[in-house]
């Protein structure tokens, strides 16, 4: 993707924040209308087509942006961003879309409220795009030279907004509906997610099968227990009924698990337990004008680049009930011939989990990794 297109993608998404809201939503404050004008030249340049200089860029001069997902939220996120241009305007626009003060919740919590799916997904989405604004201010060349983006679960919506595929307010509204529907679905069945670090001989699917059989012995009909996240070699997240996850923890040695940890989420995401969330999300996606991304964005469903707007609309819905193939996505982005340079990688948003995963997937690519801090320096947690 050209320098101009990458820069224009971010400009286009910013302009959309202040031009209009999602259908039926209140308009952002009029005082923020001039913010997008600061990037107007970049938008115009993006529409002019690729430059010859961009075509000659070496891989080491290119950049990749990674957007975190649910589970990365922490009280205080956003505090390290407020001193940068347009970040407060971004949160003001979010307040108009959501109907509550997201900045207040992000800065002061409580953590129990921020951890709720209905709140943490919008919070991570906005904090990640605010982190992009910080990066754009400090290192504009990173945005100009961006060639690919990917987001983990809800982070995929932020990646698509960054790439100009949807407008900020409409993307945020879709995230709001998605989060509320997933929260409701998770409350219908006691379920969760279990992170498992295995060994080469670990058979995750066999372990899930026996966990489902255990649930059936308890009288649970049609139990769910399946891989929901492919993180890196020998590391998976399994989602399903709580009884199935508890069975796996108790039998860790049998299945050659090195370590297990329950995740602080409210349900068995990325499985068919989330089927009740499909229709609300599908309906809101139909109301959004989705455009072809100006920067390559990789889908969680298969790890491949999105090809066209209809493709995006279809897979964003499918993603809710499908495993996140993050390991496959990392291979798709970073696979190259031996001796080739790797692009600079920036994790934009709370936490450094995606950097840790990248290190386990491709250590050479990780050597060019950086994190855009969203907390104050003194607040940064130990990764």
C-alpha positions as CSV (number, residue, x, y, z in Angstrom):
1,X,0.0,0.0,0.0
2,X,1.3,3.4,-0.9
3,X,2.5,6.1,1.5
4,X,-0.4,8.3,0.4
5,X,-3.0,5.6,0.8
6,X,-1.9,4.7,4.3
7,X,-1.8,8.3,5.4
8,X,-5.1,9.0,3.8
9,X,-6.8,6.0,5.4
10,X,-6.2,7.4,8.9
11,X,-7.2,10.9,7.7
12,X,-10.4,9.5,6.2
13,X,-11.3,7.7,9.4
14,X,-10.6,10.8,11.4
15,X,-12.6,13.0,9.1
16,X,-15.5,10.7,9.5
17,X,-15.5,11.1,13.2
18,X,-16.5,14.7,12.8
19,X,-18.6,14.7,9.6
20,X,-21.4,12.6,10.8
21,X,-22.4,9.9,13.3
22,X,-23.8,6.4,12.8
23,X,-27.4,6.3,11.6
24,X,-29.7,7.6,14.2
25,X,-27.0,8.8,16.5
26,X,-26.4,12.3,17.9
27,X,-23.9,14.4,16.1
28,X,-20.5,15.0,17.7
29,X,-20.0,18.4,19.3
30,X,-19.7,21.2,16.7
31,X,-16.5,22.4,18.3
32,X,-14.7,19.3,17.1
33,X,-15.6,19.9,13.4
34,X,-12.3,21.5,12.5
35,X,-10.1,18.7,13.8
36,X,-10.3,16.6,10.6
37,X,-9.3,19.6,8.6
38,X,-5.7,19.2,9.9
39,X,-5.4,16.0,7.9
40,X,-7.3,17.1,4.8
41,X,-4.1,17.4,2.7
42,X,-3.3,13.8,3.5
43,X,-6.7,12.6,2.4
44,X,-6.4,14.4,-0.9
45,X,-2.9,12.9,-1.4
46,X,-4.3,9.5,-0.8
47,X,-6.8,9.8,-3.6
48,X,-4.0,10.8,-6.0
49,X,-2.7,7.2,-6.2
50,X,0.6,5.6,-5.2
51,X,3.9,7.5,-5.4
52,X,7.0,6.1,-7.1
53,X,8.9,6.6,-3.8
54,X,6.4,4.4,-1.9
55,X,6.9,1.6,-4.4
56,X,10.6,1.5,-3.8
57,X,10.4,1.3,0.0
58,X,12.5,-1.4,1.6
59,X,10.7,-3.8,4.0
60,X,12.5,-2.3,7.0
61,X,11.0,1.1,6.2
62,X,7.5,-0.3,6.3
63,X,5.3,-0.6,9.3
64,X,2.5,-2.9,10.6
65,X,-0.1,-1.9,13.3
66,X,-1.5,-4.5,15.7
67,X,-4.7,-3.7,17.6
68,X,-5.4,-5.5,20.9
69,X,-8.7,-7.1,22.0
70,X,-10.8,-7.7,25.1
71,X,-8.8,-8.6,28.1
72,X,-6.2,-5.9,27.6
73,X,-8.3,-3.2,29.4
74,X,-7.0,-1.7,32.6
75,X,-8.2,1.3,34.6
76,X,-6.1,4.3,33.7
77,X,-5.8,3.6,30.0
78,X,-6.0,6.7,28.0
79,X,-4.3,8.9,30.6
80,X,-1.1,8.8,28.7
81,X,-2.8,10.0,25.5
82,X,-4.7,13.0,26.6
83,X,-1.9,15.5,25.9
84,X,-1.9,14.7,22.2
85,X,-4.0,16.6,19.7
86,X,-7.5,15.3,18.9
87,X,-7.6,12.6,21.6
88,X,-10.1,14.4,23.8
89,X,-12.2,15.1,20.8
90,X,-12.1,11.4,20.0
91,X,-13.5,10.6,23.4
92,X,-16.1,13.4,23.1
93,X,-17.3,11.8,19.9
94,X,-17.4,8.4,21.6
95,X,-19.6,9.8,24.4
96,X,-22.1,11.0,21.8
97,X,-22.2,7.5,20.2
98,X,-22.3,5.5,23.4
99,X,-24.4,7.7,25.6
100,X,-22.0,7.5,28.6
101,X,-18.6,9.0,29.5
102,X,-16.2,6.4,28.3
103,X,-13.2,8.5,29.2
104,X,-14.3,8.7,32.9
105,X,-14.8,4.9,33.0
106,X,-11.4,4.3,31.3
107,X,-9.5,6.6,33.6
108,X,-11.2,5.8,37.0
109,X,-13.1,2.6,36.6
110,X,-14.0,0.7,38.7
111,X,-12.2,-2.3,37.1
112,X,-15.2,-4.5,37.6
113,X,-17.3,-2.2,35.4
114,X,-14.6,-1.8,32.8
115,X,-14.2,-5.6,32.6
116,X,-17.8,-6.1,31.6
117,X,-18.0,-7.0,27.9
118,X,-20.5,-4.2,27.1
119,X,-18.0,-1.6,28.3
120,X,-14.5,-3.0,27.8
121,X,-14.9,-3.6,24.0
122,X,-15.8,0.1,23.2
123,X,-13.1,1.2,25.7
124,X,-10.3,-0.9,24.0
125,X,-11.5,0.2,20.6
126,X,-11.3,3.9,21.4
127,X,-8.1,3.7,23.4
128,X,-6.4,1.9,20.4
129,X,-7.4,4.5,17.9
130,X,-6.3,7.2,20.4
131,X,-3.0,5.4,20.5
132,X,-2.8,5.7,16.8
133,X,-3.2,9.4,17.1
134,X,-0.3,9.5,19.5
135,X,1.8,7.5,17.1
136,X,0.8,9.8,14.2
137,X,1.9,12.8,16.3
138,X,5.2,11.4,17.4
139,X,6.2,9.3,14.3
140,X,4.1,10.4,11.3
141,X,6.3,8.3,9.0
142,X,5.0,5.1,10.7
143,X,1.4,5.9,9.6
144,X,2.6,7.0,6.2
145,X,4.5,3.8,5.6
146,X,2.0,1.3,7.1
147,X,1.4,-1.7,4.8
148,X,-0.7,-3.9,7.0
149,X,-2.9,-4.0,10.1
150,X,-4.6,-6.7,12.1
151,X,-6.7,-6.6,15.3
152,X,-7.5,-9.3,17.8
153,X,-11.2,-9.9,18.0
154,X,-12.8,-6.5,18.7
155,X,-9.5,-5.0,17.7
156,X,-10.3,-5.9,14.1
157,X,-12.9,-3.2,14.1
158,X,-10.3,-0.6,15.2
159,X,-7.9,-1.9,12.4
160,X,-10.7,-1.4,9.8
161,X,-11.4,2.1,11.0
162,X,-7.7,3.0,10.9
163,X,-7.6,1.6,7.3
164,X,-10.5,3.7,6.2
165,X,-12.9,0.8,5.7
166,X,-15.5,2.3,8.0
167,X,-16.1,5.6,9.8
168,X,-15.2,5.9,13.5
169,X,-18.7,6.6,14.8
170,X,-20.3,3.8,12.8
171,X,-17.5,1.4,13.7
172,X,-17.9,2.3,17.4
173,X,-21.7,1.9,17.2
174,X,-21.2,-1.6,15.7
175,X,-18.8,-2.4,18.5
176,X,-21.4,-1.2,21.0
177,X,-24.1,-3.5,19.6
178,X,-21.6,-6.4,19.3
179,X,-20.5,-6.0,22.9
180,X,-24.0,-5.7,24.4
181,X,-25.2,-8.8,22.4
182,X,-22.1,-10.8,23.4
183,X,-22.7,-9.8,27.1
184,X,-26.3,-10.9,26.9
185,X,-25.3,-14.2,25.2
186,X,-22.6,-14.9,27.9
187,X,-25.1,-14.4,30.7
188,X,-27.4,-17.1,29.2
189,X,-25.0,-19.9,29.9
190,X,-22.2,-20.2,32.5
191,X,-19.2,-20.2,30.3
192,X,-15.7,-18.8,30.0
193,X,-12.3,-19.0,28.3
194,X,-9.2,-21.0,29.4
195,X,-5.7,-20.1,28.2
196,X,-3.6,-23.2,27.8
197,X,0.2,-23.5,27.2
198,X,0.7,-27.0,26.0
199,X,3.5,-29.2,24.7
200,X,4.2,-30.5,21.2
201,X,2.4,-33.7,22.1
202,X,-0.7,-31.9,23.4
203,X,-3.9,-32.9,21.6
204,X,-6.2,-30.0,22.2
205,X,-9.1,-31.3,20.2
206,X,-9.0,-34.7,22.0
207,X,-9.0,-32.9,25.3
208,X,-12.0,-30.8,24.3
209,X,-13.8,-34.0,23.2
210,X,-13.3,-35.6,26.6
211,X,-14.4,-32.4,28.4
212,X,-17.6,-32.4,26.4
213,X,-18.2,-36.1,27.3
214,X,-17.7,-35.1,31.0
215,X,-20.3,-32.4,30.6
216,X,-22.8,-34.9,29.1
217,X,-22.2,-37.2,32.1
218,X,-23.3,-34.2,34.3
219,X,-26.5,-33.9,32.3
220,X,-25.5,-30.9,30.2
221,X,-27.1,-31.2,26.8
222,X,-25.1,-30.2,23.7
223,X,-22.0,-29.0,25.7
224,X,-19.5,-26.6,24.1
225,X,-15.7,-26.9,24.5
226,X,-13.5,-26.0,21.6
227,X,-10.4,-24.0,20.6
228,X,-11.4,-20.3,20.3
229,X,-8.0,-18.6,19.9
230,X,-4.9,-19.9,18.1
231,X,-2.2,-17.8,19.8
232,X,1.2,-19.3,19.0
233,X,2.7,-22.8,18.7
234,X,1.4,-25.0,21.5
235,X,-0.7,-22.2,23.0
236,X,-4.5,-22.1,22.6
237,X,-7.5,-20.6,24.3
238,X,-10.4,-23.0,24.8
239,X,-13.9,-21.7,25.3
240,X,-17.0,-23.4,26.5
241,X,-19.1,-24.4,29.5
242,X,-17.5,-23.7,32.8
243,X,-17.8,-27.4,33.8
244,X,-15.7,-28.3,30.7
245,X,-13.0,-25.8,31.5
246,X,-12.8,-26.9,35.1
247,X,-12.4,-30.5,33.9
248,X,-9.5,-29.5,31.7
249,X,-7.8,-27.7,34.6
250,X,-8.2,-30.7,36.9
251,X,-6.7,-33.0,34.2
252,X,-3.9,-30.8,33.0
253,X,-1.2,-33.5,33.4
254,X,-3.2,-36.1,31.4
255,X,-3.3,-33.7,28.4
256,X,0.3,-32.5,28.8
257,X,-0.7,-28.9,29.7
258,X,2.2,-26.9,31.0
259,X,0.0,-24.1,32.3
260,X,-3.6,-23.1,32.4
261,X,-5.3,-19.8,33.3
262,X,-8.9,-18.7,33.3
263,X,-9.3,-15.4,31.4
264,X,-11.1,-12.4,32.9
265,X,-14.0,-12.5,30.4
266,X,-17.6,-13.1,30.9
267,X,-18.4,-15.9,28.4
268,X,-17.3,-18.5,25.9
269,X,-16.5,-16.1,23.1
270,X,-15.7,-17.2,19.5
271,X,-17.9,-20.3,19.8
272,X,-21.5,-21.2,19.0
273,X,-22.4,-20.0,22.4
274,X,-22.3,-16.5,20.9
275,X,-24.9,-17.4,18.2
276,X,-27.5,-15.1,19.8
277,X,-25.2,-12.1,19.0
278,X,-25.1,-12.9,15.3
279,X,-28.4,-11.3,14.3
280,X,-27.9,-7.9,16.2
281,X,-24.4,-7.5,14.7
282,X,-25.6,-8.5,11.2
283,X,-28.3,-5.9,11.3
284,X,-26.0,-3.1,12.4
285,X,-23.4,-4.1,9.8
286,X,-26.0,-3.7,7.1
287,X,-26.5,-0.1,8.0
288,X,-22.8,0.8,7.7
289,X,-21.1,2.0,4.6
290,X,-18.1,-0.3,4.4
291,X,-15.3,0.6,2.0
292,X,-12.3,-1.2,0.6
293,X,-9.5,-0.8,3.1
294,X,-6.7,1.5,2.0
295,X,-4.3,-0.5,4.1
296,X,-4.3,-4.3,4.0
297,X,-6.3,-5.6,7.0
298,X,-6.1,-9.3,7.9
299,X,-9.2,-11.2,9.0
300,X,-9.4,-13.2,12.3
301,X,-11.4,-15.9,10.6
302,X,-8.8,-17.1,8.2
303,X,-5.7,-14.8,8.6
304,X,-6.1,-13.6,5.0
305,X,-6.4,-10.0,3.8
306,X,-9.9,-8.6,3.3
307,X,-10.7,-8.3,-0.4
308,X,-13.8,-6.2,-0.7
309,X,-16.5,-4.6,1.5
310,X,-19.0,-7.5,1.2
311,X,-16.2,-9.8,2.4
312,X,-15.7,-7.6,5.5
313,X,-19.4,-7.5,6.3
314,X,-19.6,-11.3,6.1
315,X,-16.5,-12.2,8.1
316,X,-17.1,-9.7,10.8
317,X,-20.3,-11.5,11.6
318,X,-18.7,-14.9,11.3
319,X,-15.8,-13.9,13.5
320,X,-18.1,-13.9,16.6
321,X,-18.7,-17.6,16.5
322,X,-15.3,-18.6,14.9
323,X,-11.9,-19.1,16.4
324,X,-9.4,-16.2,16.2
325,X,-6.6,-17.5,14.0
326,X,-4.0,-15.1,15.3
327,X,-1.0,-17.4,14.9
328,X,-2.0,-17.9,11.2
329,X,-2.4,-14.2,10.8
330,X,1.1,-13.6,12.1
331,X,2.5,-16.1,9.6
332,X,0.6,-14.4,6.8
333,X,1.9,-11.0,7.7
334,X,5.5,-11.8,8.5
335,X,6.4,-14.8,6.4
336,X,9.3,-13.9,4.1
337,X,12.5,-15.3,2.6
338,X,15.5,-16.0,5.0
339,X,17.6,-12.9,5.3
340,X,14.8,-10.5,4.4
341,X,14.2,-7.4,6.5
342,X,11.0,-7.2,8.7
343,X,8.7,-4.2,9.0
344,X,8.5,-2.2,12.1
345,X,5.6,-3.4,14.2
346,X,3.6,-1.2,16.6
347,X,1.0,-2.5,19.1
348,X,-1.5,0.4,19.5
349,X,-3.6,0.1,22.6
350,X,-3.5,-1.2,26.1
351,X,-1.2,-4.0,27.1
352,X,1.7,-5.8,25.3
353,X,0.0,-9.2,24.8
354,X,0.3,-9.1,21.1
355,X,4.0,-8.3,21.3
356,X,4.5,-11.3,23.5
357,X,2.6,-13.5,21.1
358,X,4.6,-12.2,18.1
359,X,7.8,-13.1,19.9
360,X,6.6,-16.7,20.2
361,X,5.4,-16.8,16.6
362,X,8.4,-15.0,15.0
363,X,11.3,-13.8,17.1
364,X,13.0,-12.0,14.2
365,X,9.9,-10.0,13.5
366,X,9.5,-9.2,17.2
367,X,13.0,-7.6,17.2
368,X,11.3,-4.7,15.3
369,X,8.3,-4.5,17.7
370,X,7.3,-1.4,19.8
371,X,4.4,-0.6,22.0
372,X,2.5,2.7,22.0
373,X,1.9,3.3,25.7
374,X,-1.6,4.4,26.7
375,X,-1.0,4.6,30.5
376,X,1.2,7.0,32.4
377,X,4.7,5.7,32.8
378,X,4.2,5.0,36.5
379,X,1.1,3.0,35.7
380,X,2.5,0.6,33.3
381,X,1.8,-3.0,34.5
382,X,4.4,-5.7,34.4
383,X,3.6,-7.6,31.2
